[in-house]
Amino acid sequence: MSHESQIKVNFDNEPYRNEEFVVNYKAPFNAEPRPERLVQSFITPIEHFYVRNHAPVPVINPDTYMLKIDGLVENPVLLSLNDIKTKFEKITITAHLQCAGNRRTMMSEHKKVKGVGWGIASLSNGTWSGCRLRDVLMYARAMPFESGAHHACFWGLDFGCPEDNGKSYGSSITMEKALDPTGDVLLVYEMNGQTLPRDHGFPLRVVAPGIIGARSVKWLDKITVSSTESESFFQRRDYKIFHNGIDWDNVEKNWDNHPSLQELSVQSAICVPAPNSRLFLPFTLYGYATAGGGRKIERVDISLDGGQTWDLAELMGENKGPCSRYWAWTLFRYTIKSIDSKVAKKINIVCRAWDSASNTQPKFVGDIWNLRGVMNNCWHNVEVTVDPLCSKF
Amino acid sequence: MSHESQIKVNFDNEPYRNEEFVVNYKAPFNAEPRPERLVQSFITPIEHFYVRNHAPVPVINPDTYMLKIDGLVENPVLLSLNDIKTKFEKITITAHLQCAGNRRTMMSEHKKVKGVGWGIASLSNGTWSGCRLRDVLMYARAMPFESGAHHACFWGLDFGCPEDNGKSYGSSITMEKALDPTGDVLLVYEMNGQTLPRDHGFPLRVVAPGIIGARSVKWLDKITVSSTESESFFQRRDYKIFHNGIDWDNVEKNWDNHPSLQELSVQSAICVPAPNSRLFLPFTLYGYATAGGGRKIERVDISLDGGQTWDLAELMGENKGPCSRYWAWTLFRYTIKSIDSKVAKKINIVCRAWDSASNTQPKFVGDIWNLRGVMNNCWHNVEVTVDPLCSKF
């Protein structure tokens, strides 16, 4: 947000927000729910759904709103909201969105990184209704891949991004993802069965499941089919992961030779209990696990001794059968019945998830530290005190 | 191999093998190349391609060979080798195959596991020609997914598997993978441009890229479309990954609630130099990196200090553009130009790879230890002595 002071932006028309939110940045608004809210329902209620804005929320008249589609398409078109709702099949998916900066604060505690601080709750799970991006791109007659149509670039109407000299937010995904019949990228006008709220992109947003939230552009203004990725700052100079040898002195020559983040890595965190709680047994802990690319969470391991020994958590996810479209998160729980101590004892509870490709989370945050603080998916630890003498019953 | 003594199996008709192979088990034959052979070419020559057999190599007459397709298909068929070659389009892909037991010996050194010991070379990269499994399944009119056609089960002609009471080898993949137009599962009759050799499944084998080698059944006898996974021992009682709390005392009740391994996790290893070498600078190290599910290797990090600080290796892979069909491996190299010492010094070289979903390798083998010793993809370390006083030039 270093350029903020130079950009005149108007935050007078922001929507109402839940006062319970943990606000990580006020303007632009960036907030996450209290972690326990995440595990209270499979679908996160809108009032608790995390918000990651890069600029003021635009005021858009849905009656005059037009989506533009141009670039490498044979039929550049303007589509009204009514066109979107009536010309194309309505699809509903359940998918989680997750910021690439989820758990950044923990990374910054290890060694300072740049970016909005986030705890463990910059993700949420929702239902999304709209039309397939694929259908719209076919309506516009997107040119074949061989002719160079490699990227679907999205621009928002949220002008005034401080990080990008007041431009609106932009980003892109590959045409391979955009056109994949099983990729489920939608242009969304309803969230959890309601009209898409202003904070989440009213009247129309992209939801690109399985990849970092930064690609699901809100307040969608334009889709440009292009041979190159989005020219936006947020595609080219942000949302990339480096090794720890790259710092602010040498990063400039490294932006272009590192890929922009797309698919999410495997992730999990314990939402209940909070760190430093005092637990009375039996106690049931709760958390979430997610994977990118539609991969299924196959297993969540719980350790009560800092990662020396493990046991299986109970998974509460969708059962979609042998299929690779697990866009939703998986919630998990695990009941601690007893501990090997007769007096109150501090224990280190750890969780780690495994996806259907046997990928799992790294152990230490230091090993994956990177200067933008993205993709922190290290083991999540919660230190608590267990009191075996007091029981809830 | 505990049942071996009870099964009468005849190993009199085994093919000729390269005497340079590191033989991990003689009969059934299990062998890997010397690691340096892997990095000498992008395509592994057949004489160095690792071999993982579960039984004697069957003697099959290609003129009378018939592939059977049955189960949930409307048109059960028998196809001759000539049918396979002439009725269906010939496709060639480049793909690596990797045993789920690759690097098992290292896991066993941490704590004993069961299974054939493998070093770092139970993988190889080849070109494979044949027809699409998808085309054959459509020819047999496989029933729709909704009618229960969820798994493609393969049986080999390699009768005499000691681990399964003399039955032939069997395994399955999901119909989703089998039918995916971009999944590239082939029925292969040529390897590296030559007739498929006997050790690799002559006259016909499955190559299911992106998933563990155990699913690419050799000497293919029959494909059964089924609502359930293969009933084979090798699908139900082998090739599964557990946490370290599961041992031989409690594993029996855990086989069924753990998924069979399918997609490979992200992996890498240093093939040159060998451990305990003495290096003269400059020295270029070489290795391989792989990912499952067609994901691209985006980055390989090299550390010369045991993982404290990292630098980028140079990648030598395929450039397939923005696409998710990176079935081949990626080779890498890194030149050590100098070290911070004027006398000979022991250093710990480490590599780790990152795939396009930002998944990376676990640090410690102990953290992913499992009783069958599968999916060991921890950081690969090579301890060497660097002598800065002697130069090659």
HADDOCK unambig.tbl for C-alpha pairs under 7 A between the chains (distance, minus, plus):
assign (segid A and resid 174 and name CA) (segid B and resid 322 and name CA) 6.55 0.50 0.50
assign (segid A and resid 176 and name CA) (segid B and resid 323 and name CA) 6.53 0.50 0.50
assign (segid A and resid 243 and name CA) (segid B and resid 310 and name CA) 6.25 0.50 0.50
assign (segid A and resid 244 and name CA) (segid B and resid 309 and name CA) 6.42 0.50 0.50
assign (segid A and resid 244 and name CA) (segid B and resid 310 and name CA) 6.32 0.50 0.50
assign (segid A and resid 245 and name CA) (segid B and resid 309 and name CA) 6.22 0.50 0.50
assign (segid A and resid 245 and name CA) (segid B and resid 310 and name CA) 5.67 0.50 0.50
assign (segid A and resid 245 and name CA) (segid B and resid 311 and name CA) 6.34 0.50 0.50
assign (segid A and resid 262 and name CA) (segid B and resid 357 and name CA) 6.70 0.50 0.50
assign (segid A and resid 263 and name CA) (segid B and resid 356 and name CA) 6.70 0.50 0.50
assign (segid A and resid 263 and name CA) (segid B and resid 357 and name CA) 4.44 0.50 0.50
assign (segid A and resid 264 and name CA) (segid B and resid 357 and name CA) 5.33 0.50 0.50
assign (segid A and resid 264 and name CA) (segid B and resid 358 and name CA) 6.71 0.50 0.50
assign (segid A and resid 265 and name CA) (segid B and resid 357 and name CA) 5.18 0.50 0.50
assign (segid A and resid 265 and name CA) (segid B and resid 358 and name CA) 5.26 0.50 0.50
assign (segid A and resid 265 and name CA) (segid B and resid 359 and name CA) 5.19 0.50 0.50
assign (segid A and resid 266 and name CA) (segid B and resid 359 and name CA) 6.97 0.50 0.50
assign (segid A and resid 292 and name CA) (segid B and resid 357 and name CA) 6.66 0.50 0.50
assign (segid A and resid 309 and name CA) (segid B and resid 244 and name CA) 6.44 0.50 0.50
assign (segid A and resid 309 and name CA) (segid B and resid 245 and name CA) 6.21 0.50 0.50
assign (segid A and resid 310 and name CA) (segid B and resid 243 and name CA) 6.26 0.50 0.50
assign (segid A and resid 310 and name CA) (segid B and resid 244 and name CA) 6.34 0.50 0.50
assign (segid A and resid 310 and name CA) (segid B and resid 245 and name CA) 5.65 0.50 0.50
assign (segid A and resid 311 and name CA) (segid B and resid 245 and name CA) 6.35 0.50 0.50
assign (segid A and resid 322 and name CA) (segid B and resid 174 and name CA) 6.55 0.50 0.50
assign (segid A and resid 323 and name CA) (segid B and resid 176 and name CA) 6.52 0.50 0.50
assign (segid A and resid 356 and name CA) (segid B and resid 263 and name CA) 6.71 0.50 0.50
assign (segid A and resid 357 and name CA) (segid B and resid 262 and name CA) 6.69 0.50 0.50
assign (segid A and resid 357 and name CA) (segid B and resid 263 and name CA) 4.45 0.50 0.50
assign (segid A and resid 357 and name CA) (segid B and resid 264 and name CA) 5.34 0.50 0.50
assign (segid A and resid 357 and name CA) (segid B and resid 265 and name CA) 5.19 0.50 0.50
assign (segid A and resid 357 and name CA) (segid B and resid 292 and name CA) 6.67 0.50 0.50
assign (segid A and resid 358 and name CA) (segid B and resid 264 and name CA) 6.72 0.50 0.50
assign (segid A and resid 358 and name CA) (segid B and resid 265 and name CA) 5.27 0.50 0.50
assign (segid A and resid 359 and name CA) (segid B and resid 265 and name CA) 5.18 0.50 0.50
assign (segid A and resid 359 and name CA) (segid B and resid 266 and name CA) 6.98 0.50 0.50
assign (segid A and resid 359 and name CA) (segid B and resid 359 and name CA) 6.69 0.50 0.50
assign (segid A and resid 362 and name CA) (segid B and resid 362 and name CA) 5.34 0.50 0.50
